[in-house]
Amino acid sequence: MNTQTAVPAQSTRWGGGFTAWPSREALTRIGVPRVRRVIDVAMWLGIGAWILLEAYAARVFDGLAVVVPPLALVAVTGAAELYDRLTLRHRLLPSLAVLGAVALLAGGAYAVDAQASGAILLVVCVVQAMVRLPLAAGAPVGAVLVTGMSWLGDVSLREQLVVSFGVLVTGYMLRLDAQARGSGFLLLAQERAARAAEAESAALAERARIAREMHDVLAHSLSAQVVHLEAARLLVEREPRGPFRDGLLERVVAARRMAREGLAETRQALSALRGDTAPVEDYLREMAAMDRADVQVAGARRGLPADASQALRRVTQEALTNVRKHAPGAAVRILLAYGSDEVTLEIRNSGRRDGQAAVPGAAAGAAGPATGPAGDAGSVTTARPTEATEPRNADVRRELAATGGGYGLLGMRERAELLGGTLEAGPEGEGFVVRLRMPV
């Protein structure tokens, strides 16, 4: 598993040094306190109201022209939103074009003798150029705009210099403030990513340690059991035939098969702990080989999330276990179908050889129920012995039916629902079908 915490990317450079764009964090509202956001909104509302008041105070918008200032303010608001988006994408020429359009609107205000409104618009343009553009572009643009403001306002050189210096420095200070905030947020994100990476590394190390312990203890023990059970089988086969010998041989063979299955499951668990789990298709074929089942894969194969892959494995394991318990010797077909937005697993068996329904939880008549462990859906029963059925074989099957994988139909259904999927299980024809659907 390779899970990493996303770290905000640093600003893309338009150039280097003086020609660098502000960082992406500085151009957004990331990390801005809520109080500061409220203050900013109140400030922009106040500036808009100030522009309207100064426009009407000039007494040049009479009659039908009374709607011009509000319409112009709406246009400026739209231009400001567009400017923010363009600078966030580092589009220099379109950003300059938007600033130029607002500056022309300010020049129009000067032309109709609404000088105060025009001056406010030009000051806003200068500040925004210094805050959101590369300094190589923002500083010259700001200088041109404050010079134009001073020339249109007919002020002295000394006043022009004071106004220009004040506006440019204010814009640059706001730029530094935004950069400091963005840098702080970026450092915080990087620190969180480093901690997440350390935690992931520690988790992987712990999982590797657990995998080693399982391999050294459980896998070795199961391997030794398989070897000893195989030796026991060979010894029993040398004994003279008889009821005791045949019963003992059947139990030894069953124990050896269960030990092999436990060893295979242990290896799967070890692979999952190490993060190198085999594809689901390979696992299905491996499980099918134990029961001589037929496996089919339909659709375009693709990687599955770890939870979905594990659910497919566990449902397959439980379904095949149920076949061995309730329909020994039945033909089994496994179908794994990849859809456009879901994956379907279907496990179908042909039913019991004695013709009875292979349904987990069916009644057994006079034989009486044999209840499985918690997690099995309903009671697990075996067929009532007949005269043609050997009592010893019936006892073995009854003991097998009383065991389970610890999941059962209820556990399989709960596992599917946790992943947003569904599980259907029930008799179809002479056999039994388990069908799992999960979104991917």
C-alpha positions as CSV (number, residue, x, y, z in Angstrom):
1,M,0.0,0.0,0.0
2,N,1.4,3.3,-1.0
3,T,-0.7,6.0,0.7
4,Q,0.7,9.5,0.8
5,T,-0.6,12.8,2.1
6,A,-1.0,15.4,-0.6
7,V,1.2,18.4,-0.3
8,P,0.2,21.7,-2.0
9,A,2.4,22.3,-4.9
10,Q,4.6,25.4,-4.8
11,S,4.1,28.2,-7.2
12,T,4.9,27.7,-10.9
13,R,7.6,30.1,-11.9
14,W,7.0,32.6,-14.7
15,G,10.7,33.1,-14.5
16,G,13.0,33.4,-11.6
17,G,13.6,35.9,-8.8
18,F,12.0,39.3,-9.7
19,T,9.9,37.6,-12.4
20,A,8.4,34.9,-10.1
21,W,4.7,34.7,-9.6
22,P,3.4,34.7,-6.0
23,S,2.9,31.2,-4.7
24,R,-0.4,29.4,-5.3
25,E,-1.1,29.5,-1.5
26,A,-0.6,33.3,-1.5
27,L,-3.1,33.7,-4.4
28,T,-5.8,31.7,-2.7
29,R,-7.7,32.0,0.6
30,I,-6.0,28.9,2.0
31,G,-5.1,29.4,5.6
32,V,-6.8,32.8,6.0
33,P,-8.6,33.0,9.4
34,R,-12.3,33.4,9.4
35,V,-12.1,36.8,11.1
36,R,-9.8,38.0,8.4
37,R,-12.2,36.9,5.7
38,V,-15.0,38.7,7.3
39,I,-12.9,41.9,7.5
40,D,-11.9,41.5,3.9
41,V,-15.5,41.2,2.8
42,A,-16.5,44.2,4.9
43,M,-13.6,46.2,3.4
44,W,-14.6,45.4,-0.2
45,L,-18.2,46.3,0.5
46,G,-17.1,49.5,2.0
47,I,-14.9,50.4,-1.0
48,G,-17.9,49.6,-3.4
49,A,-20.2,51.9,-1.3
50,W,-17.5,54.6,-1.3
51,I,-17.2,54.5,-5.1
52,L,-21.0,54.8,-5.5
53,L,-21.2,57.7,-2.9
54,E,-18.4,59.6,-4.6
55,A,-20.0,59.1,-8.1
56,Y,-23.3,60.5,-7.0
57,A,-21.7,63.2,-5.0
58,A,-20.2,64.5,-8.3
59,R,-23.8,65.2,-9.5
60,V,-23.0,64.1,-13.0
61,F,-25.3,61.1,-13.1
62,D,-28.8,62.5,-13.4
63,G,-31.9,61.2,-15.2
64,L,-31.3,57.9,-17.0
65,A,-27.6,58.1,-16.2
66,V,-28.4,57.3,-12.5
67,V,-28.0,53.6,-13.3
68,V,-24.5,54.0,-14.7
69,P,-22.6,53.8,-11.4
70,P,-24.2,50.6,-10.2
71,L,-23.8,48.9,-13.6
72,A,-20.2,50.0,-13.6
73,L,-19.6,48.6,-10.1
74,V,-21.1,45.3,-11.2
75,A,-18.8,45.2,-14.2
76,V,-15.8,45.9,-11.9
77,T,-16.8,43.1,-9.6
78,G,-17.0,40.7,-12.5
79,A,-13.6,41.9,-13.7
80,A,-12.1,41.4,-10.2
81,E,-13.4,37.8,-10.1
82,L,-11.9,37.1,-13.6
83,Y,-8.6,38.7,-12.6
84,D,-8.4,36.4,-9.6
85,R,-8.9,33.3,-11.7
86,L,-6.4,34.4,-14.4
87,T,-3.7,35.2,-11.9
88,L,-4.3,31.9,-10.1
89,R,-3.5,30.2,-13.5
90,H,-0.5,32.5,-14.1
91,R,-2.0,34.0,-17.3
92,L,-0.1,37.3,-17.5
93,L,-1.4,38.9,-20.7
94,P,-5.1,38.3,-20.0
95,S,-4.6,39.6,-16.4
96,L,-3.0,42.8,-17.7
97,A,-5.9,43.1,-20.2
98,V,-8.4,43.0,-17.3
99,L,-6.5,45.6,-15.3
100,G,-6.4,47.8,-18.4
101,A,-10.1,47.5,-18.9
102,V,-10.8,48.6,-15.3
103,A,-8.2,51.4,-15.7
104,L,-10.1,52.7,-18.8
105,L,-13.3,52.7,-16.8
106,A,-11.5,54.8,-14.1
107,G,-10.3,57.1,-16.9
108,G,-14.0,57.5,-18.0
109,A,-14.9,58.5,-14.4
110,Y,-12.2,61.2,-14.6
111,A,-13.6,62.3,-18.0
112,V,-17.1,62.9,-16.6
113,D,-15.7,64.7,-13.6
114,A,-16.2,61.8,-11.1
115,Q,-12.5,62.0,-10.1
116,A,-12.8,60.5,-6.6
117,S,-14.5,57.3,-8.0
118,G,-11.8,57.1,-10.7
119,A,-9.0,57.6,-8.2
120,I,-10.4,54.8,-6.0
121,L,-10.5,52.4,-8.9
122,L,-7.0,53.2,-10.0
123,V,-5.7,52.7,-6.4
124,V,-7.4,49.2,-6.3
125,C,-5.8,48.4,-9.7
126,V,-2.3,49.3,-8.4
127,V,-2.6,47.3,-5.2
128,Q,-3.9,44.3,-7.1
129,A,-1.1,44.5,-9.6
130,M,1.5,44.6,-6.8
131,V,-0.2,41.7,-4.9
132,R,-1.0,39.2,-7.6
133,L,1.4,39.8,-10.5
134,P,5.1,39.1,-10.9
135,L,7.0,42.1,-9.6
136,A,8.6,42.5,-13.0
137,A,5.1,43.3,-14.4
138,G,3.3,44.5,-11.3
139,A,5.7,47.3,-10.4
140,P,5.8,49.0,-13.8
141,V,2.1,48.7,-14.2
142,G,1.5,50.2,-10.8
143,A,3.9,53.0,-11.5
144,V,2.1,53.8,-14.8
145,L,-1.3,53.8,-13.1
146,V,-0.3,56.0,-10.2
147,T,1.4,58.4,-12.6
148,G,-1.8,58.5,-14.7
149,M,-3.8,59.1,-11.6
150,S,-1.6,62.0,-10.6
151,W,-1.7,63.5,-14.1
152,L,-5.5,63.2,-14.4
153,G,-6.0,64.6,-10.9
154,D,-3.8,67.6,-11.7
155,V,-1.6,67.4,-8.6
156,S,1.9,68.7,-7.9
157,L,5.0,66.6,-8.4
158,R,5.6,66.3,-4.6
159,E,2.0,65.0,-4.1
160,Q,2.4,62.7,-7.0
161,L,5.6,61.2,-5.5
162,V,4.0,60.8,-2.1
163,V,0.9,59.1,-3.5
164,S,2.9,56.8,-5.8
165,F,5.2,55.7,-3.0
166,G,2.3,55.1,-0.5
167,V,0.2,53.1,-2.9
168,L,3.1,51.0,-4.3
169,V,4.5,50.2,-0.8
170,T,1.0,49.3,0.5
171,G,0.5,46.9,-2.4
172,Y,4.0,45.4,-1.8
173,M,3.4,45.0,1.9
174,L,0.1,43.1,1.2
175,R,2.0,40.9,-1.2
176,L,4.6,40.0,1.5
177,D,1.8,39.3,4.0
178,A,0.1,36.9,1.5
179,Q,3.4,35.2,0.7
180,A,4.2,34.7,4.4
181,R,0.8,33.2,5.0
182,G,1.2,30.9,2.0
183,S,4.7,29.8,3.1
184,G,3.4,29.0,6.6
185,F,0.6,26.9,5.2
186,L,3.0,25.1,2.9
187,L,5.4,24.3,5.7
188,L,2.5,23.1,7.9
189,A,1.4,20.8,5.0
190,Q,4.9,19.5,4.5
191,E,5.2,18.8,8.2
192,R,1.9,16.9,8.2
193,A,3.1,14.9,5.1
194,A,6.4,14.1,6.9
195,R,4.5,12.8,10.0
196,A,2.1,10.8,7.8
197,A,5.1,9.3,6.0
198,E,6.8,8.4,9.3
199,A,3.5,6.8,10.6
200,E,3.2,4.8,7.3
201,S,6.8,3.7,7.5
202,A,6.3,2.6,11.1
203,A,3.1,0.7,10.1
204,L,4.8,-1.0,7.3
205,A,7.7,-2.0,9.6
206,E,5.2,-3.4,12.1
207,R,3.3,-5.3,9.5
208,A,6.6,-6.8,8.2
209,R,7.5,-7.8,11.8
210,I,4.1,-9.5,12.2
211,A,4.5,-11.2,8.8
212,R,7.9,-12.6,10.0
213,E,6.4,-13.8,13.2
214,M,3.5,-15.5,11.4
215,H,5.9,-17.1,9.0
216,D,8.3,-18.3,11.7
217,V,5.5,-19.7,13.9
218,L,2.2,-20.4,12.2
219,A,3.4,-21.2,8.7
220,H,6.2,-23.5,9.9
221,S,3.7,-25.2,12.3
222,L,1.2,-25.8,9.5
223,S,3.9,-27.0,7.2
224,A,5.0,-29.5,9.8
225,Q,1.4,-30.6,10.3
226,V,1.0,-31.3,6.6
227,V,4.2,-33.4,6.6
228,H,3.1,-35.4,9.6
229,L,-0.4,-35.9,8.3
230,E,1.0,-37.1,5.0
231,A,3.2,-39.6,6.8
232,A,0.3,-40.7,8.9
233,R,-1.8,-41.3,5.7
234,L,1.0,-43.4,4.2
235,L,1.2,-45.5,7.4
236,V,-2.6,-46.0,7.7
237,E,-2.8,-47.1,4.0
238,R,-0.4,-49.9,4.8
239,E,-2.8,-51.4,7.4
240,P,-5.3,-54.1,6.4
241,R,-8.6,-52.8,5.2
242,G,-11.4,-52.6,7.6
243,P,-14.0,-50.1,9.1
244,F,-11.5,-48.7,11.6
245,R,-8.7,-48.3,9.1
246,D,-11.0,-46.7,6.5
247,G,-12.5,-44.3,9.0
248,L,-9.1,-43.3,10.3
249,L,-7.8,-42.8,6.8
250,E,-10.7,-40.5,5.9
251,R,-10.2,-38.4,8.9
252,V,-6.4,-38.1,8.3
253,V,-7.0,-37.1,4.7
254,A,-9.6,-34.5,5.8
255,A,-7.2,-33.1,8.4
256,R,-4.4,-32.9,5.8
257,R,-6.6,-31.0,3.4
258,M,-7.6,-28.5,6.1
259,A,-4.0,-28.0,7.1
260,R,-3.1,-27.3,3.5
261,E,-5.9,-24.9,3.2
262,G,-4.8,-23.2,6.4
263,L,-1.3,-23.0,5.0
264,A,-2.5,-21.4,1.8
265,E,-4.6,-18.9,3.8
266,T,-1.6,-18.1,5.9
267,R,0.5,-17.4,2.9
268,Q,-2.2,-15.1,1.5
269,A,-2.2,-13.2,4.8
270,L,1.5,-12.9,4.8
271,S,1.4,-11.5,1.2
272,A,-1.3,-9.0,2.3
273,L,0.8,-7.9,5.2
274,R,3.8,-7.3,3.0
275,G,1.7,-5.5,0.4
276,D,2.4,-8.0,-2.5
277,T,-1.0,-9.7,-2.7
278,A,-1.5,-11.8,-5.8
279,P,-4.2,-10.7,-8.3
280,V,-7.7,-11.9,-7.4
281,E,-7.8,-14.1,-10.5
282,D,-4.8,-16.0,-9.4
283,Y,-6.3,-16.5,-6.0
284,L,-9.6,-17.8,-7.4
285,R,-7.7,-20.3,-9.6
286,E,-5.7,-21.5,-6.6
287,M,-8.8,-22.0,-4.5
288,A,-10.6,-23.6,-7.4
289,A,-7.8,-26.1,-7.9
290,M,-8.4,-27.5,-4.4
291,D,-12.1,-28.2,-5.2
292,R,-11.7,-28.9,-8.9
293,A,-13.9,-26.0,-9.7
294,D,-14.2,-24.1,-13.0
295,V,-13.0,-20.5,-13.1
296,Q,-14.1,-17.9,-15.7
297,V,-13.1,-14.2,-15.9
298,A,-15.1,-11.8,-18.0
299,G,-14.6,-8.2,-18.9
300,A,-11.5,-6.0,-18.9
301,R,-9.3,-6.8,-15.9
302,R,-8.1,-4.0,-13.7
303,G,-6.7,-3.4,-10.3
304,L,-9.1,-3.4,-7.4
305,P,-9.0,-1.6,-4.0
306,A,-7.5,-3.6,-1.2
307,D,-10.9,-3.8,0.6
308,A,-12.7,-5.0,-2.5
309,S,-10.0,-7.5,-3.3
310,Q,-10.1,-8.9,0.2
311,A,-13.9,-9.2,0.2
312,L,-13.8,-11.2,-3.1
313,R,-11.3,-13.6,-1.5
314,R,-13.2,-14.1,1.7
315,V,-16.5,-14.6,0.0
316,T,-14.9,-17.2,-2.3
317,Q,-13.4,-19.0,0.6
318,E,-16.6,-19.1,2.6
319,A,-18.7,-20.1,-0.5
320,L,-16.4,-23.0,-1.3
321,T,-16.3,-24.1,2.4
322,N,-20.1,-24.2,2.3
323,V,-20.0,-26.4,-0.8
324,R,-17.7,-28.8,0.9
325,K,-20.0,-28.9,4.0
326,H,-23.4,-29.1,2.3
327,A,-22.8,-30.4,-1.2
328,P,-19.7,-32.6,-1.1
329,G,-18.6,-33.6,-4.6
330,A,-20.8,-31.1,-6.4
331,A,-19.5,-29.4,-9.5
332,V,-18.6,-25.7,-8.8
333,R,-18.3,-22.8,-11.3
334,I,-16.7,-19.5,-10.3
335,L,-17.4,-16.4,-12.5
336,L,-15.6,-13.1,-12.0
337,A,-17.1,-10.4,-14.2
338,Y,-15.7,-6.8,-14.5
339,G,-18.3,-4.2,-15.4
340,S,-18.0,-0.5,-16.2
341,D,-18.6,0.5,-12.6
342,E,-18.9,-2.7,-10.6
343,V,-17.4,-6.2,-10.3
344,T,-19.5,-9.3,-9.9
345,L,-18.5,-12.6,-8.3
346,E,-20.7,-15.6,-8.8
347,I,-20.1,-19.0,-7.2
348,R,-22.6,-21.7,-8.3
349,N,-22.7,-25.4,-7.4
350,S,-24.7,-28.2,-9.1
351,G,-26.2,-29.5,-5.8
352,R,-25.6,-32.6,-3.7
353,R,-25.0,-36.0,-5.4
354,D,-27.8,-37.6,-3.3
355,G,-30.3,-35.2,-4.9
356,Q,-31.1,-33.1,-1.8
357,A,-31.0,-29.4,-1.9
358,A,-27.5,-28.0,-1.0
359,V,-28.9,-25.1,1.1
360,P,-27.1,-23.9,4.2
361,G,-29.5,-23.9,7.0
362,A,-32.0,-26.5,5.5
363,A,-33.9,-28.8,7.9
364,A,-32.6,-32.3,8.3
365,G,-35.7,-34.0,9.5
366,A,-35.2,-36.7,12.1
367,A,-31.5,-36.3,12.0
368,G,-31.8,-33.1,14.0
369,P,-29.9,-29.8,13.4
370,A,-26.3,-29.2,13.9
371,T,-25.8,-25.5,14.7
372,G,-22.6,-23.8,13.4
373,P,-20.7,-21.1,15.1
374,A,-21.6,-17.5,15.3
375,G,-21.4,-16.0,11.8
376,D,-23.2,-18.8,9.9
377,A,-26.6,-17.8,8.7
378,G,-29.1,-20.2,10.3
379,S,-28.4,-23.8,11.3
380,V,-26.2,-26.1,9.4
381,T,-27.5,-29.7,8.9
382,T,-26.7,-32.9,7.2
383,A,-28.9,-35.4,5.4
384,R,-30.6,-38.2,7.5
385,P,-28.6,-41.4,7.1
386,T,-30.2,-44.1,5.0
387,E,-29.5,-47.8,4.9
388,A,-27.2,-47.3,1.9
389,T,-25.2,-44.6,3.7
390,E,-22.4,-45.7,5.9
391,P,-22.8,-44.4,9.5
392,R,-19.1,-43.6,9.7
393,N,-19.3,-41.3,6.6
394,A,-22.4,-39.6,7.9
395,D,-20.6,-38.9,11.2
396,V,-17.6,-37.4,9.3
397,R,-19.9,-35.2,7.2
398,R,-21.9,-34.1,10.3
399,E,-18.7,-33.1,12.0
400,L,-17.6,-31.1,9.0
401,A,-21.0,-29.4,8.8
402,A,-20.6,-28.3,12.4
403,T,-17.5,-26.4,11.5
404,G,-17.2,-23.2,9.6
405,G,-14.9,-20.5,8.4
406,G,-16.2,-18.0,10.9
407,Y,-17.9,-15.8,8.3
408,G,-21.1,-17.5,7.1
409,L,-23.7,-16.0,4.8
410,L,-24.4,-13.2,7.3
411,G,-20.8,-12.3,7.6
412,M,-20.4,-12.3,3.8
413,R,-23.4,-10.0,3.4
414,E,-22.2,-7.6,6.1
415,R,-18.8,-7.4,4.4
416,A,-20.4,-6.6,1.1
417,E,-22.7,-3.9,2.6
418,L,-19.7,-2.2,4.3
419,L,-18.2,-1.7,0.8
420,G,-21.5,-0.4,-0.7
421,G,-22.2,-3.7,-2.5
422,T,-24.8,-6.5,-2.3
423,L,-24.7,-10.2,-1.7
424,E,-27.3,-12.6,-2.9
425,A,-27.3,-16.3,-1.7
426,G,-30.0,-18.9,-2.4
427,P,-31.0,-22.0,-4.2
428,E,-31.2,-21.9,-8.0
429,G,-32.3,-25.1,-9.8
430,E,-30.8,-28.1,-8.1
431,G,-27.8,-26.1,-6.7
432,F,-27.0,-23.0,-4.7
433,V,-25.6,-19.7,-5.9
434,V,-23.7,-16.9,-4.0
435,R,-23.5,-13.7,-6.0
436,L,-21.5,-10.7,-4.9
437,R,-21.7,-7.2,-6.5
438,M,-19.4,-4.4,-5.5
439,P,-18.9,-0.9,-7.0
440,V,-15.3,-0.1,-8.1
